[in-house]
């Protein structure tokens, strides 16, 4: 059994920290709390599990390490290995991902984006174009966390009602929404600035996603995907999620990478 040496940050209980709870509940790992803001795969604190969205935050500096798995930003260095990424609420996503997801004909929304701008970094990546002009169901909240329109369950349920979902950069080049789209089988529309390549298993264009440069491109790209093509992409998205970001899949991947690089 793998032992994870986890940071003790009670104010954070989502994304990877929630996934570690799930792994432990499923009997995949044992954990031990250690000081600091990072997780380690060894007691000597040389194998780093970097789950934070950025590497340039002064209050979350990357400590010295021998090998590191990086979930969002992946530094260009041989000691830094691409990993996977996680939903905002892995438990909620996995519940809906395991349900009887709506089919192509049952999805009433052609394209969707539901998001929020909470800081200047997100604003820079999300406000470069008026993406609402290309998306059928577009919602972009601005401001405090209390201004969300939907509960977490409603958000995921609505996401699953769409055939296509826009991805925009988050606080890093990946966003939790990317994984949520994959989990509910909603084919991602990938905008500039989004990183779909630096996963251990990179996304494949026209297999897992379609790419656009501007809002004006969206309608043509979406219209070019037939029902049968969408069904194949929907299936591939769910398979990718199951292999990489579901509780069992993300653990198996992490275990494989730890054993490979340790």
N, C-alpha and C positions, 0 to 999 in steps of 0.2 A: 504494500500500500504506500502511496506517495504521501509525504508530509509537506504541507505548505506552511511556511512561517509568515504569518499575516500581520499587517499593521492593525493597530487598535484605534480606529477612527469612528467613534460611535455616531458622529454627525453625518456620516456617509453610510448609506445602506441601500445602494442600488448598483446597477451596472455590474462590474466584475466582483465587487464585494458581496453582492447578493448571490452571484453565481457560485462563489466559494462556499457560501452557506448551503446552497443546493447540493453541491458536490459532497459536502460533508454529510448532509442528510441522507444522500443516496449511498453512502458508505464507500465512496471512491477515494476519499482522502482523510487524513487526520490533520488538525491544525494546531498551531501554537502561536500565541500572540507575542510580537516583538515590538520594540520601540521603533518609531519612525513612521514614514508615510508610504512605504512600499511593501510589496510581497516578495518573498524569496522562495526558491525551490530547494534550498539547502541551508543547513544550520550555520554554515560558515559565511553566509550572506555573500556568495559570489555569483549565484545564478539568479538573475533579476527577472521578475515578472512585472513589466512596466505597463500598467493599465490606465494611467492618467492620459488625458487627451493631448497634452503638449509636453515638451521637454525644456521649455524656456521660462517656466514660472519660477520666480525667485523663492517662493514659499514651498515649492515642490521640486527641489533640485534633484537631478539624477545622481545617485551616489556611485562611487566606484564599483565596478562589477567585472566579472570575467566573461560571462555570456548573458545576453538579455533577450527576452521575448518582448516585442513591442507591438501594442495593439493598434495605436492610431498613427502618430508620426513614427516612421521607421528611419532612424539615422542611417546615412550611407557609410557604414563601417562594418568590417567583417565580424565584430563581436555582437552586432545588433541583428537579430533575426526577425523576419516578419512572422506574425502570429495570427490571431483572429481578432474580432471585435464583438461587442456585446450590446444587447438592447438596453434601454433605460431600465426596464423592469423585466429581467429574464424570466421570472416566474410567470408573470401575466402573459408574456408573449408565448411561452411554451404551451401554456394551456390552450390558447386559441390556435396555435400552430398544429396541435394534435386534434383539433376539432374537425368537423366536416366543413371545410372551407367552401365558400361560394364558387360555383363554376363560372365560366366565361359569361354565359347567358344570364346568370343570376346576379352579376355585378353591374349595378345600375349606374356607377360613376365611371366615366372613361378615364379621366386623369385627376389626380389629387395631390395637394400639398397641404399639410398641417404642420406649422412650425412656430418658432418664436425667436425674436431677437432680444437677447439679454445683455449683450456687451458689444463693444465696437468691433471686435474681431468677427463675430457673427454677422454684424451689419455689413462689414466690408465684403463678405462672401455671399451675402444674400440680397443685397440691395443694389448690385451692379446693373441689374436689369429689372424691369417690371415683369416678373415671372407670372404674375396673375393673368397677364394677357394671353398666355398659352395654356393655362390649366383650367379645367372645367370647375373643379371644387378647390378653391384656394383660400387658405386662412393663415395669416401671419400676424401673430400677437406681438405686441411691443410692450416691454416694461416688466413689472414685478411678477413673480411666480403665481400670485393669486389671480392673474388675469387670464388664465387658461380658459378656453371655451368648453373643453371636454374633460371628463374624467379620464384616467389612464385606460380604463376598460372601454369607454366609449371611443376614445381615440383609436385603439387597436381594432375595434369592431368596424369603425368607419373606414379605416385603412384597408380592411379586408373586403370592402364593398367596391373597391376600385380595380380596374384592369391594370392601370399604370400609375406609378407614383414618382413624383419628382424628387431627386436628391440634390441638396445644396450643401456646401461645406458647413460643418458645425464649428465647434471651438477649435477643432483640428480639421485636417483634410477628410476625415471620416466622420460620420454622424451616427448616433444610435438608430436613427430612422432608417439608415441603409439596411441594417440587420432586421429591423422590424418589417420592412417591405419584403425582404427575402423570406422571412418566417411565415408571413400570411400569403405568400405566393403572388404578390402584386409586383409586376415587372418594373424595375427601376428605370427611370429616365435620368441619365447621368449628365449633370451640368458641369461646365468647366470648374476646376478647382477641387473636384471630388476625387479621392484616391480609391480606385478599385483594383489597382495593380499590386499594391504592397500588402497583400495577405499571403499567408503560406500557400493558400490555394486562390490565386487571383481570379477575379471575375472575368468572364469571356464575353466580349461584345457579340450581340445577336444570339447569344446562348442564355446569358443571365440578365442582360440589360441592353438598352438602346442608348445612344449618345446624341446629345444636342449641343449646339454652341450658343443659341439664342432662343428666346421664347417663340420667335417666328418659325423655328424649325420643328416645334413639337407636333403640330397637327399633321404635317406630312409624314413624320417618322411614325407616329402612332397609327395613322391610316394605312401605312405600308405593311403593317403586321396583320396577317390573316388570323382568323380564329384558330386554325390548327397550329400556326406558328406560336401564337400566344399560349396555347395549351402546353406546347413543348417547353417554352420558356418558363411558364408557371411551374411546371414539374421540375425543371432544372434548378430553379430558385429554391424550391422546397428541399430538394436533395442537398444543395449547397448549405443551406441552413442546418439541416440535420447533421451533416458531416462536420461543420465548423463552429456553429454558434448555439446549437441546442445544448442543454446541460450535458447529455451523454457525449455528443459529438465534440463539444469544446473540451471536455475532459480528456477524451481519447486523443485528440490532437495535441493538447498540452503535454500529456504523458509521453506521447511519441517524440515530441520535440525535446523534452527534458532528457529522455533516454538517449536521443541522438547526439545532443550537444554537451551532455554532462561529462 
